[in-house]
Amino acid sequence: MPYYPPRYLFRRQAVLHIVRPGATFLEVGPGNMQLAQEMLRYFRCGTLIEYSEDVWAVYRTLPPVAQARLELLVVDFMTHDTNASFDCAIACEVLEHVPDDAAFLQRLYTALGEQGQLILSVPARMKFWSRHDEIVGHLRRYEWDDLASLVTSAGFEDVQIYAYGFPFVNLLRFPRIWLAKRQAAEKAHLTTEEQTKASGIAQTAVMPSRLGWLINPITMYPLALFSTLFNRLDLSGAYVLTASKKST
């Protein structure tokens, strides 16, 4: 059984709860493509945009049926032109890496079709800033009201934010900070852009697959379900957001 990072499993639960089925989806920054494969339960096909060439190694391990339904483009989303129009645009753990996050959101808005759905996940609350944020290339963490205002300014409506995974996501901060301190020396020479590229798929690549028997969607489901009791309280160190493109 494959290994799923615990934080991802809490985020997965939040995303699957809010996603609206459609024909096509776009995911920017698919990383290990775990979520992209989940999205094939809700969409006919998807387009994945990543700017790290390393992602091809992940893509080639996908089942042939998933590869047939997922198109991978290794390009810069901020400069790549596409005429496609998607029912859903997803960017998980991406926005905090982007220097101009407002422009990034506007490009997502343009990529969506009429009343298309936006799904984001971001690290929450600057009070939780740590060495881990620095070595994975984060430029910021987001506050609830600031994030809502940013997305609304990009043209979206019906903005809803969920502070997912409390209290477990907050507890997971401590091993992440400890690991970051151990990795700080070996990553000190990397630029912020290089740290960003490395962070997307590195997390699961080094974890033994046998951990998948202990940490997986089934075993984590009760904890994820319990955490939904706190989703509308601004307590967690992580947000999932959904919004809709305005009707014209």
C-alpha positions in Angstrom: 0.0 0.0 0.0 1.5 3.4 -0.9 2.5 5.9 1.7 0.4 9.1 2.1 1.7 12.0 4.1 -0.6 12.6 7.1 -1.1 16.2 6.3 -2.1 15.3 2.7 -4.7 12.9 4.1 -6.4 15.6 6.1 -6.3 17.9 3.1 -7.6 15.2 0.9 -10.7 14.7 3.2 -11.4 18.5 3.0 -11.0 18.6 -0.8 -13.1 15.6 -1.5 -15.9 17.0 0.7 -16.2 20.3 -1.4 -15.3 19.2 -5.0 -18.1 19.5 -7.6 -18.0 16.9 -10.3 -17.5 18.0 -13.9 -15.9 17.1 -17.2 -12.4 18.6 -16.9 -10.1 19.9 -14.2 -6.7 21.7 -14.1 -4.2 21.1 -11.3 -1.2 23.4 -11.0 1.6 21.8 -9.0 0.4 18.2 -8.8 3.5 17.0 -7.0 3.1 13.2 -6.3 -0.2 13.2 -8.3 -2.0 11.5 -5.5 -4.8 14.1 -5.5 -4.9 14.1 -9.3 -5.7 10.4 -9.4 -8.4 11.0 -6.8 -9.9 13.7 -9.0 -10.5 11.1 -11.8 -13.4 9.8 -9.7 -15.1 13.2 -10.3 -13.9 14.3 -13.7 -13.5 12.7 -17.1 -10.0 14.0 -17.6 -7.5 16.5 -16.2 -4.5 18.7 -17.2 -1.6 18.8 -14.8 0.9 21.7 -14.9 4.2 21.5 -13.2 7.5 23.3 -13.8 9.9 20.7 -12.3 11.1 18.1 -14.9 11.4 15.7 -12.0 7.6 15.2 -12.1 8.0 13.0 -15.2 9.4 10.2 -13.0 6.2 10.3 -11.0 3.9 10.5 -14.1 5.5 7.4 -15.6 4.6 5.3 -12.5 0.9 6.1 -12.8 -1.3 3.3 -14.1 -1.8 3.4 -17.9 -5.5 4.3 -17.5 -4.6 7.3 -15.3 -1.9 8.4 -17.8 -4.5 8.2 -20.6 -6.8 10.6 -18.7 -4.2 13.0 -17.3 -2.2 15.3 -19.5 1.0 16.5 -18.0 2.6 19.8 -19.1 6.0 20.8 -17.7 5.7 24.6 -18.2 5.5 27.8 -16.3 1.8 28.4 -15.5 2.4 32.1 -15.3 3.5 32.4 -19.0 1.9 29.3 -20.6 -1.0 30.1 -22.9 -3.9 27.7 -23.1 -7.2 28.0 -24.8 -8.8 25.2 -22.7 -11.6 26.0 -20.2 -11.9 23.9 -17.1 -14.7 23.0 -14.7 -12.4 23.1 -11.7 -8.9 24.6 -11.1 -6.9 23.2 -8.2 -3.7 24.5 -6.6 -2.7 22.8 -3.4 0.3 24.1 -1.5 1.3 26.3 -4.4 0.1 29.9 -3.8 2.5 30.5 -0.9 5.4 29.9 -3.3 4.3 32.4 -5.9 5.8 36.0 -5.7 2.7 37.6 -7.3 -0.1 35.5 -5.8 -2.8 37.9 -7.1 -1.7 37.5 -10.7 -1.6 33.7 -10.2 -5.2 33.7 -9.0 -6.3 35.8 -12.0 -4.7 33.2 -14.3 -6.7 30.5 -12.6 -9.8 32.6 -13.0 -9.2 32.9 -16.7 -8.6 29.2 -17.0 -12.1 28.4 -15.6 -15.3 28.1 -17.5 -18.6 29.6 -16.6 -19.2 29.1 -12.8 -16.1 27.0 -12.6 -14.8 26.0 -9.2 -11.5 27.1 -7.6 -9.9 24.8 -4.9 -6.8 26.0 -3.0 -4.9 24.8 -0.1 -2.3 27.0 1.7 -0.4 27.1 5.0 -2.2 29.2 7.5 -1.3 31.9 10.0 2.1 33.6 10.2 2.3 32.8 13.9 3.1 29.3 12.8 6.0 30.4 10.6 9.0 28.1 11.1 12.3 26.9 9.7 10.3 24.4 7.7 8.6 27.2 5.7 12.0 28.7 4.8 13.6 25.5 3.5 10.6 24.5 1.3 10.5 27.9 -0.3 7.4 29.5 1.3 7.1 33.2 0.8 4.2 33.6 3.2 1.5 31.9 5.3 -2.0 33.2 5.0 -4.5 34.7 7.4 -8.2 33.9 7.0 -9.5 37.3 6.1 -6.6 38.2 3.9 -6.9 35.1 1.9 -10.7 35.6 1.4 -10.0 39.2 0.3 -7.3 38.2 -2.1 -9.5 35.6 -3.8 -12.5 37.9 -4.0 -10.3 40.6 -5.6 -9.3 38.1 -8.3 -13.0 38.0 -9.3 -14.3 34.9 -7.4 -17.5 34.7 -5.4 -19.0 32.3 -2.9 -15.6 32.1 -1.1 -15.5 29.5 1.7 -12.5 28.7 3.9 -12.0 25.6 6.0 -9.2 25.4 8.6 -8.8 21.7 8.2 -7.1 19.0 10.2 -7.2 20.6 13.7 -5.7 19.6 16.1 -3.6 17.0 14.2 -2.2 19.3 11.5 -0.9 21.6 14.3 0.7 18.7 16.1 2.4 17.6 12.9 4.2 20.9 12.8 6.7 19.7 15.4 8.2 16.7 13.5 8.3 18.9 10.3 10.2 21.6 12.2 12.6 19.0 13.6 13.2 17.5 10.2 13.7 21.0 8.7 16.4 21.8 11.2 18.2 18.6 10.2 17.8 19.4 6.5 18.7 23.1 6.8 22.4 22.7 6.2 22.1 20.6 3.0 19.5 22.9 1.6 21.1 26.2 2.6 22.7 26.6 -0.9 19.4 26.4 -2.7 17.5 29.4 -4.0 13.9 29.8 -3.0 12.9 28.7 -6.5 15.0 25.5 -6.2 13.5 24.8 -2.8 10.0 25.1 -4.3 10.8 22.7 -7.0 12.3 20.2 -4.6 9.4 20.4 -2.1 6.6 19.1 -4.3 7.5 15.5 -4.7 10.4 14.9 -2.2 8.2 14.2 0.8 7.0 10.8 -0.2 9.9 9.7 -2.3 12.1 9.0 0.8 9.4 7.3 2.9 9.3 3.5 3.1 6.2 2.1 1.5 5.5 -0.2 4.5 4.4 3.0 6.3 1.4 2.9 4.0 -0.1 0.1 6.1 -0.1 2.4 9.1 -0.9 5.7 7.5 -3.4 5.6 4.7 -6.9 7.0 3.8 -8.7 4.2 5.8 -6.7 4.4 9.0 -6.7 8.2 9.0 -10.4 8.6 8.2 -11.7 8.7 11.8 -9.2 11.4 12.7 -10.0 13.4 9.5 -13.7 13.1 10.3 -13.2 14.3 13.9 -11.2 17.3 12.7 -14.2 18.5 10.5 -15.8 19.6 13.8 -13.3 22.5 13.8 -13.3 23.4 10.1 -15.0 26.7 10.5 -12.9 27.8 13.4 -9.6 29.6 12.7 -7.5 27.2 14.7 -5.5 25.1 12.2 -2.2 25.8 10.5 -3.7 24.9 7.2 -6.6 26.2 5.0 -8.6 24.8 2.1 -10.6 27.3 0.1 -13.3 26.9 -2.5 -14.8 29.7 -4.6 -16.7 30.0 -7.9 -16.1 32.1 -11.0 -18.6 34.8 -11.3 -21.5 34.3 -13.7 -21.5 36.6 -16.7 
